[in-house]
């Protein structure tokens, strides 16, 4: 569903892109609780979950910007990719060091990863993608604002990691 949303965004069919994006995010929100309720939660499931999340987080704005096809939209897409890489790596690197140090995730509810805080996380990313579908003519501006907030999130996580891990 997420890849279909990317395809529809590229094709500039923003209504279908939005519909498949919402379906994708609903399924993403249910997969972990359903697996835990059935006693089938696994590390591999957690791995696939975060892999698929970041694939869609990066792929959707990339497809959107490439579909528009202007130098501005492609540049904005590149900036969003840059900023999402920062948030993703800062998130995952923090989780890895927490696991290495035995820092528990149970305080956040039973999760596969230790979640670090930031301005731009999953909910904000979904709002960003929905805004793109609803306001496609503002793609460049929305993307630049989102990208800057992602860079700030990365900087906040670097500061947090410095305090926790030094």
C-alpha positions in Angstrom: 0.0 0.0 0.0 2.9 2.4 0.8 4.6 1.7 -2.5 1.3 2.2 -4.3 0.9 5.5 -2.5 4.3 6.5 -3.8 3.4 5.5 -7.4 0.2 7.5 -7.2 2.1 10.5 -5.8 4.5 10.2 -8.8 1.6 10.0 -11.2 0.1 13.1 -9.5 -3.1 11.3 -8.6 -3.1 12.8 -5.1 -6.5 11.5 -4.0 -5.4 7.8 -4.6 -2.0 8.6 -3.1 -3.7 9.9 0.0 -6.1 6.9 0.2 -3.3 4.4 -0.1 -1.1 6.4 2.3 -3.9 6.3 4.9 -4.4 2.6 4.4 -0.7 2.0 4.8 -0.4 4.0 8.0 -3.5 2.3 9.5 -2.0 -1.1 8.8 1.3 0.1 10.2 -0.4 1.2 13.4 -2.1 -2.2 13.8 0.6 -4.6 12.9 2.5 -4.4 16.2 -0.5 -4.6 18.5 -2.0 -7.4 16.5 1.2 -9.4 16.6 1.6 -8.8 20.4 -2.0 -9.8 21.0 -1.5 -13.0 19.1 1.8 -13.7 20.8 3.6 -13.5 17.5 5.7 -10.3 18.0 9.3 -10.8 16.9 12.5 -8.9 16.4 12.2 -9.6 12.7 8.8 -8.1 12.7 10.1 -5.0 14.4 13.0 -4.9 11.9 10.6 -5.0 9.0 8.3 -2.4 10.5 11.0 0.2 10.9 12.5 -0.7 7.5 9.1 -0.2 5.8 8.4 3.0 7.7 11.6 4.7 6.6 11.2 3.4 3.0 7.8 5.1 2.8 8.9 8.2 4.7 11.7 8.7 2.1 10.0 7.3 -1.0 6.8 9.3 -0.7 8.2 12.8 -0.9 10.8 11.6 -3.4 8.1 10.2 -5.7 6.0 13.3 -5.2 8.8 15.7 -6.1 9.9 13.7 -9.1 6.3 13.5 -10.3 6.0 17.3 -10.2 9.4 17.3 -12.1 10.5 20.9 -11.6 14.0 21.8 -10.4 12.5 23.3 -7.3 10.5 20.1 -6.5 13.4 17.8 -7.1 15.7 20.0 -5.0 13.1 20.0 -2.2 12.8 16.2 -2.5 16.6 15.9 -2.1 16.5 18.1 1.0 13.7 16.0 2.5 15.7 12.8 1.8 18.8 14.4 3.4 16.8 15.4 6.5 15.0 12.1 6.8 18.3 10.2 6.7 19.4 12.3 9.7 16.3 11.6 11.7 16.4 7.9 10.8 20.1 7.4 11.6 19.9 9.4 14.8 16.9 7.3 15.9 18.4 4.0 15.0 21.9 4.7 16.3 20.4 5.9 19.6 18.4 2.6 19.8 21.5 0.5 19.1 23.5 2.2 21.8 20.6 1.9 24.3 20.4 -1.8 23.5 24.2 -2.2 23.9 24.0 -0.5 27.3 20.9 -2.5 28.4 18.6 0.5 28.5 15.1 -0.9 28.6 12.3 0.0 26.3 9.5 -1.0 28.7 9.1 2.5 30.0 7.6 3.4 26.6 5.4 0.3 26.4 6.6 -3.0 25.0 8.4 -2.0 21.8 11.2 -3.5 19.6 13.2 -0.3 19.6 14.1 2.3 22.2 12.3 5.4 20.8 14.2 8.8 21.2 12.2 12.0 21.2 12.3 14.7 18.5 10.2 17.4 16.8 9.5 15.3 13.8 8.6 11.7 14.4 6.1 9.3 12.8 2.9 11.3 13.4 4.4 14.5 12.1 5.8 12.7 9.1 2.3 11.4 8.3 0.9 14.9 8.7 3.5 16.1 6.3 2.7 13.5 3.7 -1.1 14.2 4.0 -0.5 17.9 3.6 1.4 17.2 0.4 -1.6 15.4 -1.0 -4.0 18.1 0.1 -1.8 21.0 -0.9 0.4 19.8 -3.8 1.0 23.3 -5.2 2.8 24.0 -1.9 5.1 21.0 -2.1 8.4 22.9 -2.1 7.5 25.2 0.9 6.0 22.3 2.9 9.0 20.1 2.2 11.5 22.8 3.1 9.7 23.5 6.4 9.5 19.8 7.2 13.2 19.3 6.2 14.4 22.1 8.5 12.3 20.6 11.4 13.9 17.2 10.7 17.4 18.7 10.8 16.5 20.3 14.2 15.2 16.9 15.4 18.5 15.4 14.4 20.5 18.1 16.3 18.3 17.6 19.3 19.0 13.8 19.3 22.7 14.4 18.9 22.5 16.6 22.0 20.5 14.0 23.9 22.9 11.2 22.9 25.8 13.4 24.1 24.2 13.9 27.5 23.2 10.2 27.9 26.2 8.5 26.4 29.2 10.7 27.2 
